[in-house]
Amino acid sequence: MTSEATRHVMQANKSENTKPELKMRQALREHGYTGYRLHWKKVPGRPDVCFPGRKIAIFVNGCFWHRCPYCGLSMPKSNVEYWSKKFARNRSRDARNNAQLVSEGWTVIIVWECRLKKGRLESTMQDVLAELDRASAGEPRAPRVIEAGAPPVWHLRLARKHIQARHPRH
């Protein structure tokens, strides 16, 4: 059972038109990319931003709900079993939707909430815009999943080492 306060906090979480999503859409408009569909129901996963003509689906993932690999978030301390299952279901659903979109010829761009913050927004948008430019130019491209603004793999490994040093497992 959850407390009434927890229930109200959970109900206040939005699934559409979140701040990171609005920031992404604003950046797309500023760069001249309009004519997209929002939460388009005709494709798996209802992408946050969808360019049907280019076959590009953009998902703006919240770091907490989708378990961002870059933030090193800890698990909530209460009701751990529930949260473990919840996060596993979310990640499984994301992987299933991405795989289905790719099999249907779509390019999936995943943008993590933390990659839209100050200092990271420009590099993230460069990745997104580069993919949109390629699709607009009609360049041949294989359908795939891209994480926009993702740091190089070596950087991720280094960050994980720092996190493990701060929080050693017993």
C-alpha positions as CSV (number, residue, x, y, z in Angstrom):
1,M,0.0,0.0,0.0
2,T,1.1,3.5,-0.6
3,S,0.4,6.7,1.3
4,E,-2.1,9.2,0.0
5,A,0.8,11.7,-0.6
6,T,2.7,9.2,-2.7
7,R,-0.3,8.4,-4.7
8,H,-0.9,12.1,-5.5
9,V,2.8,12.6,-6.5
10,M,2.6,9.6,-8.8
11,Q,-0.6,10.8,-10.4
12,A,1.0,14.1,-11.2
13,N,3.6,12.5,-13.4
14,K,2.8,13.3,-17.0
15,S,3.4,10.9,-19.9
16,E,3.0,13.5,-22.7
17,N,4.2,17.1,-23.1
18,T,6.8,16.9,-20.4
19,K,9.5,19.6,-20.1
20,P,12.2,17.6,-21.9
21,E,9.8,16.8,-24.7
22,L,8.7,20.5,-25.1
23,K,12.4,21.5,-25.1
24,M,13.1,19.0,-27.9
25,R,10.1,20.2,-30.0
26,Q,11.2,23.8,-29.5
27,A,14.7,23.0,-30.7
28,L,13.3,21.2,-33.7
29,R,11.2,24.2,-34.6
30,E,14.1,26.6,-34.2
31,H,16.0,24.6,-36.7
32,G,13.2,24.6,-39.2
33,Y,11.8,21.1,-38.6
34,T,8.1,21.2,-38.5
35,G,5.4,18.9,-39.8
36,Y,6.0,16.2,-37.3
37,R,3.4,14.1,-35.5
38,L,3.1,13.9,-31.8
39,H,2.5,10.6,-30.0
40,W,1.5,9.0,-33.3
41,K,-0.7,6.0,-32.6
42,K,-0.1,4.3,-35.9
43,V,3.4,3.1,-35.0
44,P,4.7,1.0,-32.1
45,G,5.4,2.8,-28.9
46,R,3.7,6.1,-29.9
47,P,6.9,8.1,-30.4
48,D,7.0,11.5,-28.7
49,V,7.9,13.1,-32.1
50,C,7.5,11.3,-35.4
51,F,8.4,12.1,-38.9
52,P,6.4,9.6,-41.0
53,G,7.7,10.7,-44.4
54,R,11.3,10.3,-43.2
55,K,10.5,7.2,-41.1
56,I,12.1,8.7,-38.0
57,A,10.7,8.2,-34.5
58,I,12.1,10.2,-31.6
59,F,11.6,9.1,-28.0
60,V,12.4,11.6,-25.3
61,N,13.0,9.3,-22.3
62,G,12.9,10.4,-18.7
63,C,16.0,9.3,-16.9
64,F,14.2,7.9,-13.8
65,W,11.4,6.0,-15.6
66,H,13.5,4.5,-18.4
67,R,16.7,4.0,-16.2
68,C,19.2,6.2,-18.0
69,P,22.6,4.4,-18.4
70,Y,24.4,7.7,-18.0
71,C,23.0,9.1,-14.8
72,G,23.7,6.1,-12.5
73,L,20.4,6.5,-10.6
74,S,19.9,4.5,-7.5
75,M,16.9,2.3,-6.9
76,P,14.1,3.8,-4.7
77,K,14.6,2.6,-1.1
78,S,11.0,1.6,-0.4
79,N,9.0,-1.0,-2.2
80,V,12.1,-2.2,-4.1
81,E,10.5,-5.3,-5.5
82,Y,7.7,-3.2,-7.2
83,W,10.2,-0.7,-8.6
84,S,12.5,-3.4,-9.9
85,K,9.7,-5.0,-11.8
86,K,8.3,-1.7,-13.0
87,F,11.7,-0.6,-14.4
88,A,12.3,-4.0,-16.0
89,R,8.8,-3.8,-17.7
90,N,9.6,-0.3,-19.0
91,R,12.9,-1.3,-20.4
92,S,11.5,-4.4,-22.0
93,R,8.6,-2.5,-23.6
94,D,11.1,0.1,-24.9
95,A,13.3,-2.6,-26.4
96,R,10.3,-4.4,-28.0
97,N,9.0,-1.2,-29.5
98,N,12.4,-0.1,-30.9
99,A,13.0,-3.6,-32.4
100,Q,9.5,-3.5,-34.1
101,L,10.1,0.0,-35.5
102,V,13.5,-1.0,-36.9
103,S,12.1,-4.1,-38.4
104,E,9.5,-1.9,-40.2
105,G,12.2,0.3,-41.6
106,W,12.2,3.2,-39.1
107,T,15.2,4.9,-37.6
108,V,14.7,5.4,-33.8
109,I,16.3,8.3,-32.0
110,I,16.4,8.1,-28.3
111,V,17.1,11.3,-26.4
112,W,17.6,11.0,-22.7
113,E,16.3,13.8,-20.4
114,C,19.8,14.5,-19.1
115,R,21.1,15.1,-22.6
116,L,18.7,18.0,-23.0
117,K,20.2,20.0,-20.1
118,K,22.4,23.0,-20.3
119,G,25.8,22.3,-21.9
120,R,24.6,19.1,-23.6
121,L,21.6,20.3,-25.6
122,E,23.6,21.5,-28.6
123,S,25.6,18.3,-29.1
124,T,22.4,16.3,-28.7
125,M,20.5,18.4,-31.2
126,Q,23.5,18.1,-33.6
127,D,23.0,14.3,-33.6
128,V,19.2,14.6,-34.1
129,L,19.5,17.2,-36.8
130,A,22.2,15.2,-38.6
131,E,19.9,12.2,-38.8
132,L,17.0,14.3,-40.0
133,D,19.2,16.0,-42.6
134,R,20.3,12.6,-43.9
135,A,16.7,11.4,-44.2
136,S,15.7,14.7,-45.9
137,A,18.5,14.4,-48.4
138,G,17.3,10.9,-49.3
139,E,20.6,9.3,-48.4
140,P,20.3,5.6,-48.1
141,R,20.4,4.6,-44.4
142,A,19.8,1.4,-42.6
143,P,17.1,1.5,-40.0
144,R,18.6,1.5,-36.5
145,V,18.4,2.8,-33.0
146,I,20.5,5.9,-32.1
147,E,21.1,7.5,-28.8
148,A,21.5,11.2,-29.5
149,G,24.1,13.1,-27.5
150,A,25.4,9.9,-26.0
151,P,29.0,10.1,-24.8
152,P,31.7,7.9,-26.3
153,V,31.8,4.4,-24.8
154,W,35.2,5.0,-23.1
155,H,33.6,8.0,-21.3
156,L,30.7,5.8,-20.0
157,R,33.1,3.2,-18.7
158,L,35.1,5.9,-16.8
159,A,31.9,7.3,-15.3
160,R,30.8,3.8,-14.2
161,K,34.2,3.3,-12.4
162,H,33.7,6.6,-10.6
163,I,30.2,5.7,-9.5
164,Q,31.4,2.2,-8.3
165,A,34.2,3.8,-6.4
166,R,31.8,6.1,-4.6
167,H,29.2,3.4,-3.9
168,P,31.0,0.1,-3.4
169,R,28.9,-3.0,-3.3
170,H,29.2,-5.2,-0.3
